[in-house]
């Protein structure tokens, strides 16, 4: 049996458990990559190789044997743990290719795919030609808590939560332990130091010996907390009852819904805990990259409400060419078999054969395809076509290995920048189009608004009915006398008080101050369009501006007003919330946001009388 996992740490853990559990039945061996540094802490441990009845390995550890043309015999069952790795942009195509190659070399083997975080699992099961066996219920219930807090307050919160959990004991006799997820290795160490001696950092930058020490202490209950990055998210089974999110990013990139659910799933383990707890500490207005327009509190809501997407990867020439080279090695150059292996993969992409032949990485020899030496390098070293050609060019031009490495790193960085520039340009071009699309959609009130209106209407009907019934019992003469009475005039003191209240109400939200500038101002143009009653034009102008200036508090406030006038209450509130987060001195945004929360109706300046808004905001004097 092959049991394949994404990480070396998880492979080591499974190897230890299987070796102990099945020692009386069969031998367990392990296949993982080995370090190029010959140090005591990096030397391989355990029974290495593919000779055991159970072989635990990493994806790349087993795939490396296939890519070198080595054979795997007598495979009866293949278990792919954490199969949601198919969606990983760096490694997904390699797992996809590995599954296809294993099906080719072991066509009669049984394949089992395990995952707790897959979107549309029935579709993936169909693509893998497998039967879906769903488990809808979680064995340990999960609590989820969202706390908005400033960055400086996160560490005290985390420390308090960690030790509160550690002082609890489950009905099964285990203390509560915590995993804290953060976005950087340096943050792991600083948080662990702040929590104290009962906490330890855990990430891929530690040596294998250091990681094993942390794993052992945590399993023995000697640590209250482990602070980690993505290392524990991919499936290392630590008995944690609580998960805390210090950050909702990995590096500078926001978590995906799948990654978020994978991390949440670490809380609450069967046979250890009665309940699992997840605590998200979100900093309003925070982000980890200048390229993103989202803030942490917005991401928190999206992740909690989001649904996992279908597994449908699309491969570029780089990924497709790497897998083609690996398939060619396994199929011994048989063109028909190479095509068959590629067709059984889940992902889609263009056929790289013509491009590879153009660059002499592969050639046809009768009915067979032969890889060139560079083509074999691609297969054995997990490298795509563009990368291997770049390396080949640099090796011919430069003599120093360090210079070649530096140049490759610079090329990678330049490609990443170009990709981000392209994404930003696309957003700018589509800003106005998105505004028009939004303006063309019919704005339906949220369900809770419709329900509240229905309740209010029922109360009003009941009140009217009761008033009519009571009025019908009164003497007709009294009603006639009341109707013929002259209206009571207010006293001078009452009139002055009414006028004073009106002046105070008009000053509740002052009109926005206009900037003194001769240049065209998009925000001012949006205000002018709104005051002229051209709400669609105002929405397009302000949306396009906010796309490029997501922290412009004044523009966000004005955008919220336009949404108000269009009756889009939720969008308006979101704009006011973002404006208040961008500038805590923006009293207008804060007042409007608070007015929504307590149900107050407020005015918008200079609204044309010809159009009465459908939202909660109305024109003065109407």
N, C-alpha and C positions, 0 to 999 in steps of 0.2 A: 504494500500500500504506500502511495505517495501522499504526504500531507504537506501542502505548500502554503506558506504564509508570506506577507510582504516584508517583514523586518527580521534582522538577525536576532534581536532581543526576544521577539516572540518565538522564533524558531528554537532558541536555547531553552526557553521556558517550557515549550511543548515537549522538547526532547527529554528534559529532566522528568516531566510528569509521566510521559509514556514509558520511559525506561523503568520507572518505579512500578507503574501500574501493570505493565505487561511483561515483566521480567520472567515470569514463569511460563509464558506462552511463546514469545518470540524475541528476537534481538531487535533493538531500535538503533538506527544510525542517523547521522545528521549530515546535510549537504548545504553549506553556506559559502559565501565568498571568504577568502582569506586576506588578511592584511599584508601589505607589501613591506611593513616594518617588522623586522624580526626581534620583537621585544617580549619579555615574559608575559606581560599583560595582554598582548595581542596575539599570542600563539593559540592555535585552534585547540579546542578541548573536545572530549567525547569520542565516540566511535564514528570516524569519518568515512564517507563513501556511500555506495548504493547497495551494500551487501546485506543489510538487515531486512527482516520481514516487514518492518515499518521504517520508512525513510521520511524524516522530517527535513524540510529544506525551504529556502527562500525561493521566490520565483526565479531570480537571476542565477542562483546557485545551480538549479536543475537545468535551466535553459542554457547555461554555459556549456554543459556537457553535450547537449543536442547541437549547438552551434559549432562545436568542434568536430562533429561527425561521430561522436561516441554513441554507443547503443545503450538503451535501458530495456532490460529484459524482464519478463514475467510480471508485468504490471497488471494487477487485478482491479484495483480501486484507486482513483485519484480524487483527493479532497482539495478543493481550492477555497481556502479561508479568506475572508475579506474580499469577496469578488467585486465589491463596489470600486476597487482600485482600477477597474476598467475605465473609469471616468477621469483618472489622474492624467493631467496633460503631459507629464514627464514619463510616466511608466505604463500608462494604460495600454498603449499599442503593443508593448512588450508582453504584458500578461495575455492580451488577446492573441498574439502570435504564438505564445507558449501553449495555450489551451489547444489551438488548432494543430500545432505540431505534435502534442501528446496524443491527440485523437488519431493522428496519422500513424504514429509509431505503435500505438496500443489501441487498435480499432475495437477490440472486444472488452475493453476496460469499462468499469462503471464510474461515472463522473458525478461528484457531489459538489455543489456550490453553496457556500455559506455566507450570509450577510444579514445584518440587522438594519441596514440603511440603504435600501434600493427603492428608487422611484419606479412605478409601474412594473413590478416584478414579473407579472404574467407575460409582458412583452419581452423582457430579457430571457425568461425561461423558454419562450418560443424560439428566440434567436439562437440559443444554446442547444436547442433540441432536447430540452429537459422538462420534467414534470414539476410543477410548482407545488411545494408543501408549505403553506403559510402558517405562521403562528401569530395571531392577532393580539393575544394578551401577553402583557409583560409579567414575568413571575414575581417581580418585586415592584410595587407601586412607586411612582415617581412624582415628587413635588417640584414645581418650578417657581422660582422667585426672581423678579426683575427689580433691581434697585438703581435709581439714578443718583449718582454721587460725583463729587469732584475728585480729581486724580489724587490729591494729597490725602483724601479720606479713605482711599481704597485699602491701603496697608492696614490701618487700624481695624477696618471692617473685616478684612481677611483673617487677621490674627484672632479676633474675637470669635468669628465663626468656626475657625479651625479647632480652637480649644473647647468651645461649647460642644462641638461634635465628638471630640476625643473623650470627653467626660461621660458620654452616653454609652450604655452597654445594651446590645440587642438581646432579644429573648433567646438567641442561640449562643450568647456568651461572648460576643466579639465587640471590641470597642469601635467607635465610629472613627474612620480615617478619611482624609480629604486629598483630592487631587486638584491642584490649582493650575489652570491653563493660562499661559501668557504668550506674548508674540515674539519674544527674543530671548536668546540664551543669557545675555547679560542681565535681563530682567529676572530670569530664573534665580540667579545667584543673589541679587539684591533683595528679592522677596524672601528667599529662604533665610538669609541672614537677619532680616527684620523680624521674621516669625520666631526664630530662635533655634536652639539645638535640636528640637523635635521635628525640624523640617529639613529637607534636603533637595537640592536641584537634581534634575534628571533630564538629559538631552543627548543628542547624537555626538556632541563634542566631548563627552566624557569617554574615558577608556572603557573597554569591556569589563575590566576588573572593577572599576568604580561603579559602573552601572549594576553589576551583579551584587555588589555590597549594598547598594540602595534597595534593590529588589528584595534581597534577603531580610533586611531590617524591616521593610514595610510589611512583608508577609508575616514576620514574627511579631508584629504589633509594636515595634520599638520606635517607629516614626508616626507622628500624628499627621504629617502632611508631606506630599511630594509636589514640587513646583516644576512644571514641564512645558514643553512646546508641543510639537506634533507627535513626539515619540510614543506617548501613551495612548494617543487617539486611535492609532491603527490596530489596536487589539491586545496589547499586553495586559494580561488579566490580573490586575491588582485589586485586592478586596477593599475598594473604597466605597463608603456610604454616601459621600458628599463630593460634588464637583463644583468648583467656583471658577467663573470666567473673569480673570483680571482684564483681559482684552478679548475683543471679538475679531482679531486678525491674526494671521501668521506672517510674520515679517511686516510688510507694508500692504498686504492684500487681505481684504475682508474674507471671512470664512464663508464657504458655501453652505447651503442648507444641509447637504449630505455630511460635510465635515462637522457641522454643529451638532447634528443628531448623533454622529458617531462619538463625539466627546461627551454629550449628555448621557449616552448609554453606559459610560463607565461608572455611573452612580448606582449603588444598590446591587449587590451580588447575591444570587441564590445561595442558600446554605450559610450565609453570613449575616444578612441584614433583614430587618422587617420593612424598611422603607428607604428609598433613595431620595436625595435632595439635590437640586441644581439651583445655584445662585448666580445670577448674571449682574455684574457691577458695570453699569454703562455710564460713561462720562458725557453729559450733553455737550454737543458741539465739537467733540474730539474726533480726530481722524489721524491716520498713520502715514498718509501720503498726500502730496499736493495734487496728485493726479485725480484723486477721487472727489466726488461732489457729495457723497453721503457722510453723515456723522454717526457716531457710535449708537446714539439712542434710536436713530432711524433704522440702523442695521439690526439692532436688538429686536425691534418689532417685526421686521421683515423675516428674521430667522425663526422667531417663535410662531409666526403665522404662515410661514412659507411651506410649500410642498416640494418634495424631492422630484427632480426631473427624470424623465426616461433616459436610460443608458443608450445613447446613440452617438458614439464618437465618429468624427470625420478626420481622416489622416491627410496631412500634407505630404509632399514628395519626400521630405526628410524621414518621416516615420515609415511611409510605405516602402521606401527603398531599403531601409534597414531590415524590415520584416521579410521583404522579398529575398534578400541575400541569405537570411537565416533559413528560410523555407527551401532555398536552392540547395543548401548544404544537406538538410535533412532528407530531401527527396532525391539526392544523388544526381541532380541535374535533370531529372525527368520533367519536361515542360508541362505535361498534362497533370502530373502530381503536384507540381508547384502551383499551378492554377487552382487545383482542387483545395489545397491547404489555404490559399488566400481567400477562396470563396467561402470557406467555413468560418472565417473570422467575423466577429460582431460588427466591427467598425467598417466604414466605407472610405474609399479613396481612389485616385486615378492609378492606372497600371504604370509602374515606373520603368518597365522593361525597355521601352524605346530610349528614354533618357539615359539609363545605365549603359545601354549599348553605344549610345552617342559618345559617352565619356570613357568607353572601353573598360568598363567595370565588369561587363559580362559579354560573352560572345556565343554565337550558335555554332555547334559542331554536329551537323546532321540534325537529328531529332532531340539532341541534348543541349542544355545550356551550361556553359562553363564559366565559373567566376574567375576573374583575374586575381592576382595577389592582393590588390587593393580591395577587391570585392570580398575576399575572405577576411580581410581586416575588418571590414564593415560588420560582417556576421559575428566574428569572434569577440570583437571589442564593443559591440552595441553602439555603432556609429552610423549616422545617416550619410547619404550621398554628398550633400553640400559640405558637410563637416570634413569628410575624408579628403575631398578635393582641395579644401582650404589647407588642411594639414600638409598634403602632398606639395602644394605650391610653396608654402612657407619653408618646408624642409629643403627645397631646392634653392630658395633665396637666402636663407639664414643658416648660420652655423651653430649659434648658441641655443641650447634647448630652452633656457629661461626666457630668451627673447621671443621664441616661438610661442611659449605659453602665454606671455604677456600680450602678444599680438592677438591670439585667439580670444583671450579675455576681453580685449578691447573690441573685437568684432562682435562678440556676444552682447556687450553693453550697447554698442551702436545699433544693433538689430532690435534690442529691447526698446531703445529710445524711439526708433523709427516706428515701431509698432504702436507705442503710446501716442506719438504725434498723429498717426493715422486715425486712431480711435478718437482723439480729441477733435480733429478736423471733421470727422463724420458727425460727431455730436453737434458741432457748431452749425453745420449745413442743415441738419435735420431739426434744429430748434424751432424755427418758424413753422415747418411742416407739421411738427408734433403739436404745436399750439393750435393750428387750424384743425387738425384731427380731433383734438380735445374739444374745441369749440363746436364742432359739428355733431358731437355726440349728445344725445339727450341726457340731461342731468337728472337722474332719479334720486330722490332722497333716500338716505339709509333706512334700513328696516326699523331701527329704534325711533326715528323721527316719525315715520308713518304710524307706528303703534301709539306714540304719544299723542299725535294729532287725533287719532281715532278715540283714544281715551278722553281727551279734552272735549271732543265733539259730543260724546255720550253724556258727560257731566253737564255740558251746556244744555243738551236736549232735556235732561232730567230737571234741571233748574228752571228752564222755560216752562215746562209742563206744570211743575209745582206752582210757579208764579201765576200761571193762567188759572189753575184750579182755585188758588186762594183768592184771586181777583174776582172770580165768578161768584163767590159767597158774600161779597161786600154789597151794601145797599147801592142801588143805582144813583140815588140822589147824591150820595157822598162822592161818587166818582165824578158826577157832573160838576159838583161844586169844586172839586180839586182841579178839574180840567179848566174851569173858568177863572181860577186864581191867577193873578199876575205873577210872572216869574220873580223870585226873590233876588234882589240885587246884592252884590257883594259890597261889603264896607270898604272904605278907602284903605284900611289896614290890610284887609284880605287881598285886595288888588295889588298892593305893593309887595306883599309876600309872594303872590303868584309870579309877578314880574321878576323878583329876585331869584326864585327857583328856576325860572326859564333861563336867566343869565348863567346861573351855576351849571345847568344842564348843557348849555352851549359851550361852556368852557371845559366840560368833562374830557373831551378829546379835541385838542386844538388842531386847526388845519395845518398840514405839513408846510414847513418852510421851503421856499424855492431857492435853488442855488443861484448865485450870481455868476453867470458865465455866458459868454457870447457863443460858445460852442454848442452843437446839438447834443442834447442830453436825452438818452433813451428813457430814463425814468420820468423826466418831465414830459416827454412825448406821450408816454403811457398815461400819465395823469391827465393830460389835455384830452386824449382820446376817451378816457373814462368820463370826464366831465361833459364831453360832447355827446355822451350816450353810445359811443362806438365801442362796445365792450369786447367784441371779437378782435378788433384792431389792438385795443389795449392789452388783451391777453397775449396776443402774438408778440408784441413788442417786449413786454415785461418777461415773458417766458424765455425768449431768446437771450435777453440780457442776464437773467438769473442763471441760465445754463452756463454762461461764461464767467459770472460773478456770483457764485453760490453763497458767499458770505456777505453780500451787500444787504444789510439789514433794512435800509429804507426801501429798496426795490422789492424785497420780500413782503414788506408791509403793504405796499401799494398793490402787489399782486394778490394779496389776501383780500383787499377791498374789492378788486374786480371779481374774484370768485364769490364774495359776499353778494354783490349785485346780480350775479348769475344764479344765485340760489345754491351754490356748491359749498355747503357748510363745512364738511370735513376737510376739503382742500384749503378753505380759508383758514381754518384753525391750524392746519399743518404749516401754512406760510407764516402765521403770526408766531407759532412756536419756534420755527427756524430763525425768524427775525430776532426774537428775544434771546435765543441762544447765541446768535452772532454778535449782538450788541446788548449787553445787560443794562445799558442806559437808555435804550429805546422804550420810553414810557408808553408811547402810543401802542406799540406791539404788545407790550405786557398788559396794558389796560384792556385792549381788545380781547386778548387771550383769556384774561380773568373774567371779562364780561360774558364770554361764551360759557365758561365753567359754571358760573352762578346764574345763567339764564337771563342776563340783562340785554335789552335791545338798545343799541347805540347808533348814532347818526354817521353818515358819510357826507363830507362837505361837497357843495356844488353839484348835486345830482340833478339831472334834467327832470322837470316835472312830467314830461310826456311818457316816462317809463318808470313804473313802480316796481321795485325788485321783488323777487319771490322769496328771498331769504329772510333772515331774522333782522337784517339791517334795513331801515327805512329812511326816507327823506324827511328833513326837518319840516314840520308844519303839516305833514300829511296825516 
